[in-house]
């Protein structure tokens, strides 16, 4: 069931982001998380759409944004795709704080020990 009419992702919106990683994987998304069918579609009547000021009247080559992947056949027919992507995002967001706390604990432990190289230099001074 569709509530809003959809249109292709608006690459000229200031909230659109595309990033290609060294592996070749590309992320195409709305930074405000207002495109539940990203990377394929934006809501046609998005209240936050705002044309990028730096891009106005510019022509872009093909290296700026990779080709949009083909849409799944069921896109727009049900809400399962958006629900799946939301669930995946929830998992990633839930893991973030624990990962951050783990890294912080490792840094604090290393600083209490004087850093990774302190023990090495202490042993050399003692003749070990």
N, CA, C and O of each residue as an XYZ file, in Angstrom:
512
protein
N       0.843     -1.178      0.000
C       0.000      0.000      0.000
C       0.885      1.236      0.000
O       1.725      1.389      0.886
N       0.715      2.107     -0.960
C       1.535      3.307     -1.062
C       0.766      4.515     -0.557
O      -0.380      4.760     -0.932
N       1.444      5.261      0.308
C       0.811      6.456      0.870
C       1.158      7.700      0.064
O       0.323      8.589     -0.100
N       2.377      7.763     -0.435
C       2.831      8.911     -1.212
C       3.239      8.438     -2.588
O       3.685      7.302     -2.751
N       3.091      9.299     -3.579
C       3.630      8.972     -4.897
C       5.144      8.995     -4.796
O       5.704      9.770     -4.021
N       5.802      8.164     -5.562
C       7.252      8.043     -5.498
C       7.890      8.562     -6.773
O       7.251      8.631     -7.823
N       9.155      8.925     -6.667
C       9.941      9.357     -7.810
C      11.357      8.861     -7.599
O      11.714      8.495     -6.479
N      12.177      8.838     -8.646
C      13.569      8.405     -8.468
C      14.273      9.266     -7.421
O      13.859     10.397     -7.165
N      15.332      8.734     -6.818
C      16.096      9.501     -5.835
C      16.511     10.828     -6.455
O      16.995     10.874     -7.586
N      16.319     11.885     -5.715
C      16.669     13.217     -6.199
C      18.141     13.471     -5.896
O      18.499     13.858     -4.783
N      18.974     13.253     -6.879
C      20.405     13.423     -6.691
C      20.793     14.885     -6.538
O      21.906     15.195     -6.113
N      19.888     15.776     -6.880
C      20.178     17.198     -6.742
C      19.729     17.759     -5.388
O      19.867     18.957     -5.139
N      19.195     16.905     -4.517
C      18.764     17.351     -3.187
C      19.981     17.466     -2.273
O      20.879     16.626     -2.326
N      20.013     18.486     -1.451
C      21.159     18.672     -0.569
C      21.285     17.557      0.458
O      22.342     17.419      1.074
N      20.234     16.750      0.665
C      20.284     15.658      1.640
C      20.583     14.297      1.006
O      20.682     13.292      1.711
N      20.725     14.264     -0.312
C      21.085     13.022     -0.999
C      22.585     12.792     -0.840
O      23.384     13.718     -0.986
N      22.954     11.562     -0.543
C      24.368     11.234     -0.414
C      24.651      9.947     -1.158
O      23.881      8.990     -1.091
N      25.749      9.938     -1.858
C      26.214      8.746     -2.559
C      27.689      8.581     -2.235
O      28.471      9.524     -2.351
N      28.061      7.368     -1.824
C      29.453      7.096     -1.497
C      29.819      5.729     -2.048
O      29.105      4.752     -1.824
N      30.932      5.660     -2.769
C      31.421      4.390     -3.298
C      32.666      3.994     -2.521
O      33.588      4.793     -2.358
N      32.687      2.765     -2.047
C      33.786      2.250     -1.250
C      34.791      1.525     -2.137
O      34.456      1.149     -3.260
N      36.024      1.317     -1.655
C      37.047      0.640     -2.452
C      36.606     -0.734     -2.975
O      37.097     -1.191     -4.008
N      35.691     -1.383     -2.272
C      35.195     -2.690     -2.703
C      34.310     -2.581     -3.943
O      34.019     -3.581     -4.599
N      33.882     -1.346     -4.257
C      32.970     -1.137     -5.379
C      31.524     -0.979     -4.921
O      30.670     -0.567     -5.706
N      31.238     -1.304     -3.656
C      29.886     -1.117     -3.125
C      29.569      0.364     -3.041
O      30.433      1.181     -2.721
N      28.315      0.702     -3.333
C      27.884      2.093     -3.306
C      26.690      2.245     -2.384
O      25.778      1.418     -2.391
N      26.699      3.301     -1.593
C      25.572      3.648     -0.733
C      24.917      4.876     -1.331
O      25.592      5.865     -1.615
N      23.619      4.824     -1.523
C      22.830      5.960     -2.015
C      21.715      6.147     -1.001
O      20.907      5.242     -0.789
N      21.665      7.321     -0.372
C      20.696      7.489      0.708
C      20.295      8.936      0.909
O      20.902      9.863      0.372
N      19.258      9.090      1.699
C      18.817     10.394      2.177
C      19.404     10.573      3.569
O      19.161      9.749      4.451
N      20.174     11.637      3.780
C      20.785     11.875      5.083
C      19.756     12.104      6.187
O      20.074     11.953      7.367
N      18.544     12.461      5.822
C      17.482     12.686      6.815
C      16.635     11.441      7.027
O      15.710     11.454      7.840
N      16.942     10.358      6.300
C      16.212      9.093      6.402
C      14.735      9.257      6.046
O      13.866      8.649      6.671
N      14.461     10.083      5.040
C      13.082     10.333      4.620
C      12.706      9.574      3.357
O      11.599      9.744      2.847
N      13.609      8.733      2.839
C      13.344      7.964      1.621
C      13.321      6.479      1.982
O      14.343      5.803      1.864
N      12.174      5.965      2.419
C      12.125      4.564      2.855
C      12.427      3.570      1.739
O      12.741      2.414      2.020
N      12.341      3.989      0.492
C      12.646      3.091     -0.617
C      13.978      3.452     -1.276
O      14.199      3.145     -2.447
N      14.860      4.104     -0.522
C      16.215      4.367     -1.021
C      16.898      3.020     -1.193
O      16.662      2.122     -0.384
N      17.702      2.845     -2.170
C      18.324      3.824     -3.034
C      17.556      4.095     -4.315
O      18.082      4.737     -5.225
N      16.318      3.616     -4.404
C      15.586      3.727     -5.660
C      14.692      4.946     -5.752
O      14.638      5.602     -6.792
N      13.990      5.256     -4.670
C      12.958      6.295     -4.762
C      12.939      7.234     -3.568
O      13.324      6.880     -2.454
N      12.475      8.450     -3.849
C      12.181      9.466     -2.828
C      10.676      9.709     -2.851
O      10.038      9.494     -3.881
N      10.098     10.154     -1.737
C       8.695     10.583     -1.798
C       8.597     11.814     -2.699
O       9.405     12.736     -2.581
N       7.625     11.831     -3.585
C       7.492     12.947     -4.532
C       7.252     14.265     -3.810
O       7.744     15.310     -4.234
N       6.492     14.213     -2.716
C       6.146     15.443     -1.996
C       6.981     15.605     -0.718
O       6.476     16.085      0.297
N       8.247     15.207     -0.770
C       9.106     15.281      0.414
C       9.153     16.714      0.944
O       9.503     17.630      0.200
N       8.809     16.922      2.208
C       8.776     18.279      2.755
C      10.162     18.887      2.962
O      10.279     20.099      3.142
N      11.200     18.076      2.939
C      12.549     18.579      3.192
C      13.392     18.706      1.930
O      14.563     19.078      2.015
N      12.821     18.404      0.746
C      13.602     18.515     -0.486
C      14.117     19.936     -0.630
O      13.364     20.905     -0.530
N      15.422     20.035     -0.867
C      16.041     21.339     -1.058
C      17.174     21.160     -2.067
O      18.089     20.367     -1.845
N      17.111     21.881     -3.148
C      18.125     21.757     -4.189
C      19.478     22.201     -3.649
O      19.576     23.213     -2.956
N      20.517     21.440     -3.968
C      21.875     21.809     -3.558
C      22.245     23.143     -4.186
O      22.110     23.317     -5.397
N      22.699     24.061     -3.398
C      23.070     25.371     -3.921
C      24.328     25.289     -4.780
O      24.411     25.966     -5.805
N      25.297     24.486     -4.391
C      26.542     24.391     -5.151
C      26.322     23.705     -6.493
O      27.124     23.879     -7.410
N      25.252     22.931     -6.624
C      25.014     22.181     -7.848
C      24.105     22.902     -8.835
O      23.940     22.434     -9.961
N      23.515     24.020     -8.450
C      22.580     24.708     -9.322
C      23.277     25.086    -10.626
O      24.329     25.725    -10.622
N      22.677     24.683    -11.730
C      23.169     24.977    -13.080
C      24.521     24.347    -13.404
O      25.185     24.781    -14.345
N      24.940     23.346    -12.655
C      26.172     22.644    -12.970
C      25.838     21.405    -13.774
O      24.758     20.835    -13.622
N      26.739     20.992    -14.610
C      26.612     19.723    -15.328
C      27.601     18.755    -14.716
O      28.757     19.103    -14.479
N      27.141     17.528    -14.457
C      27.997     16.533    -13.828
C      28.343     15.439    -14.820
O      27.535     15.073    -15.673
N      29.547     14.927    -14.695
C      29.946     13.761    -15.473
C      29.410     12.500    -14.822
O      28.755     12.563    -13.782
N      29.684     11.368    -15.423
C      29.166     10.099    -14.914
C      29.885      9.632    -13.660
O      29.418      8.699    -13.006
N      31.006     10.249    -13.305
C      31.734      9.799    -12.121
C      31.146     10.334    -10.823
O      31.531      9.879     -9.746
N      30.238     11.275    -10.896
C      29.690     11.880     -9.691
C      28.833     10.893     -8.912
O      29.091     10.666     -7.731
N      27.843     10.312     -9.523
C      26.955      9.372     -8.848
C      26.814      8.123     -9.704
O      26.416      8.210    -10.865
N      27.135      6.961     -9.142
C      26.992      5.730     -9.923
C      25.539      5.477    -10.315
O      24.616      6.037     -9.725
N      25.357      4.638    -11.305
C      24.029      4.270    -11.786
C      23.188      3.693    -10.653
O      23.672      2.912     -9.835
N      21.937      4.091    -10.625
C      21.010      3.552     -9.641
C      20.806      2.066     -9.908
O      20.590      1.668    -11.053
N      20.874      1.235     -8.858
C      20.645     -0.190     -9.089
C      19.219     -0.437     -9.570
O      18.328      0.372     -9.311
N      18.999     -1.536    -10.260
C      17.665     -1.886    -10.734
C      16.727     -2.075     -9.546
O      17.106     -2.630     -8.514
N      15.502     -1.604     -9.714
C      14.502     -1.750     -8.659
C      14.044     -3.197     -8.556
O      13.906     -3.878     -9.572
N      13.807     -3.673     -7.328
C      13.181     -4.982     -7.182
C      11.759     -4.921     -7.746
O      11.121     -3.870     -7.700
N      11.274     -6.010     -8.260
C       9.938     -6.040     -8.872
C       8.841     -5.644     -7.888
O       7.830     -5.068     -8.290
N       9.029     -5.943     -6.617
C       7.972     -5.682     -5.628
C       8.045     -4.285     -5.016
O       7.230     -3.957     -4.153
N       8.989     -3.463     -5.436
C       9.133     -2.132     -4.860
C       7.853     -1.321     -5.039
O       7.331     -1.208     -6.148
N       7.357     -0.763     -3.949
C       6.160      0.063     -3.986
C       4.867     -0.705     -3.828
O       3.815     -0.099     -3.623
N       4.917     -2.038     -3.919
C       3.696     -2.825     -3.789
C       3.359     -3.159     -2.344
O       2.192     -3.340     -1.998
N       4.381     -3.240     -1.506
C       4.146     -3.499     -0.088
C       5.225     -2.786      0.713
O       6.176     -2.247      0.146
N       5.075     -2.785      2.017
C       6.008     -2.070      2.873
C       7.132     -2.962      3.390
O       7.886     -2.545      4.268
N       7.262     -4.188      2.862
C       8.242     -5.125      3.414
C       9.680     -4.676      3.177
O      10.538     -4.916      4.026
N       9.966     -4.037      2.053
C      11.337     -3.597      1.778
C      11.736     -2.522      2.783
O      12.812     -2.594      3.377
N      10.883     -1.538      2.971
C      11.185     -0.475      3.928
C      11.301     -1.044      5.336
O      12.161     -0.615      6.105
N      10.450     -1.999      5.684
C      10.506     -2.606      7.019
C      11.819     -3.365      7.212
O      12.426     -3.295      8.281
N      12.258     -4.091      6.176
C      13.522     -4.820      6.263
C      14.695     -3.858      6.420
O      15.577     -4.084      7.248
N      14.710     -2.788      5.630
C      15.797     -1.817      5.733
C      15.781     -1.114      7.091
O      16.841     -0.846      7.655
N      14.604     -0.813      7.617
C      14.506     -0.204      8.943
C      15.034     -1.150     10.016
O      15.727     -0.716     10.936
N      14.715     -2.443      9.906
C      15.194     -3.426     10.878
C      16.713     -3.533     10.835
O      17.361     -3.615     11.878
N      17.282     -3.532      9.632
C      18.743     -3.586      9.490
C      19.383     -2.341     10.094
O      20.409     -2.429     10.768
N      18.778     -1.188      9.854
C      19.303      0.056     10.416
C      19.246      0.033     11.940
O      20.167      0.510     12.604
N      18.169     -0.519     12.498
C      18.045     -0.628     13.954
C      19.155     -1.492     14.546
O      19.687     -1.181     15.611
N      19.503     -2.573     13.857
C      20.572     -3.458     14.334
C      21.897     -2.709     14.359
O      22.637     -2.770     15.341
N      22.190     -2.004     13.275
C      23.445     -1.252     13.200
C      23.465     -0.161     14.262
O      24.477      0.020     14.940
N      22.365      0.566     14.417
C      22.313      1.638     15.412
C      22.440      1.102     16.834
O      23.037      1.758     17.688
N      21.890     -0.072     17.099
C      21.973     -0.659     18.437
C      23.401     -1.101     18.755
O      23.818     -1.045     19.912
N      24.147     -1.535     17.755
C      25.521     -1.996     17.975
C      26.480     -0.840     18.206
O      27.502     -1.011     18.870
N      26.173      0.318     17.676
C      27.082      1.461     17.756
C      27.552      1.823     19.155
O      28.761      1.914     19.370
N      26.660      2.034     20.121
C      27.107      2.431     21.458
C      28.020      1.393     22.130
O      28.976      1.767     22.810
N      27.738      0.102     21.949
C      28.592     -0.902     22.592
C      29.965     -0.952     21.935
O      30.971     -1.152     22.617
N      30.017     -0.771     20.624
C      31.312     -0.734     19.935
C      32.103      0.486     20.389
O      33.304      0.394     20.646
N      31.431      1.619     20.486
C      32.101      2.847     20.935
C      32.636      2.672     22.364
O      33.756      3.088     22.658
N      31.845      2.061     23.248
C      32.281      1.843     24.624
C      33.479      0.890     24.680
O      34.394      1.087     25.479
N      33.469     -0.131     23.838
C      34.588     -1.084     23.798
C      35.877     -0.400     23.349
O      36.932     -0.611     23.947
N      35.799      0.413     22.305
C      36.979      1.131     21.820
C      37.481      2.096     22.882
O      38.688      2.204     23.099
N      36.574      2.796     23.543
C      36.956      3.742     24.593
C      37.644      3.020     25.747
O      38.632      3.520     26.284
N      37.130      1.843     26.136
C      37.747      1.067     27.217
C      39.154      0.620     26.829
O      40.061      0.644     27.660
N      39.341      0.215     25.577
C      40.672     -0.187     25.109
C      41.636      0.993     25.147
O      42.795      0.839     25.532
N      41.164      2.160     24.752
C      42.020      3.349     24.772
C      42.409      3.727     26.200
O      43.557      4.083     26.469
N      41.436      3.644     27.113
C      41.724      3.985     28.512
C      42.706      2.990     29.116
O      43.603      3.384     29.861
N      42.550      1.709     28.804
C      43.480      0.695     29.310
C      44.879      0.946     28.762
O      45.860      0.821     29.495
N      44.982      1.293     27.496
C      46.289      1.564     26.895
C      46.933      2.799     27.523
O      48.145      2.825     27.737
N      46.132      3.820     27.819
C      46.712      5.030     28.412
C      47.135      4.783     29.859
O      48.098      5.392     30.325
N      46.431      3.893     30.584
C      46.836      3.551     31.956
C      48.170      2.811     31.948
O      48.971      2.951     32.872
N      48.401      2.029     30.906
C      49.660      1.284     30.782
C      50.751      2.156     30.181
O      51.899      1.725     30.065
N      50.406      3.363     29.804
C      51.390      4.266     29.219
C      51.521      4.118     27.723
O      52.492      4.588     27.129
N      50.579      3.486     27.129
C      50.639      3.302     25.687
C      51.274      1.982     25.322
O      51.842      1.299     26.174
N      51.181      1.629     24.087
C      51.663      0.328     23.621
C      53.174      0.205     23.662
O      53.694     -0.882     23.912
N      53.885      1.283     23.424
C      55.338      1.200     23.325
C      56.051      1.421     24.653
O      57.251      1.164     24.744
N      55.350      1.888     25.686
C      56.006      2.174     26.955
C      56.658      0.931     27.532
O      57.807      0.985     27.971
N      55.947     -0.185     27.540
C      56.513     -1.424     28.082
C      57.752     -1.857     27.324
O      58.707     -2.349     27.927
N      57.750     -1.684     26.028
C      58.904     -2.041     25.201
C      60.120     -1.228     25.618
O      61.200     -1.786     25.816
N      59.957      0.089     25.752
C      61.085      0.937     26.111
C      61.513      0.724     27.557
O      62.703      0.822     27.856
N      60.577      0.435     28.469
C      60.934      0.143     29.858
C      61.804     -1.108     29.930
O      62.781     -1.128     30.679
N      61.473     -2.152     29.171
C      62.258     -3.394     29.167
C      63.667     -3.120     28.639
O      64.639     -3.677     29.150
N      63.783     -2.269     27.622
C      65.105     -1.971     27.051
C      65.969     -1.244     28.069
O      67.171     -1.495     28.155
N      65.363     -0.338     28.847
C      66.142      0.389     29.864
C      66.621     -0.539     30.964
O      67.708     -0.354     31.511
N      65.808     -1.541     31.289
C      66.182     -2.484     32.356
C      67.154     -3.543     31.850
O      67.659     -4.340     32.640
N      67.421     -3.564     30.564
C      68.368     -4.523     30.013
C      67.726     -5.859     29.654
O      68.444     -6.843     29.479
N      66.405     -5.930     29.539
C      65.716     -7.193     29.196
C      65.668     -7.404     27.716
O      65.129     -8.409     27.253
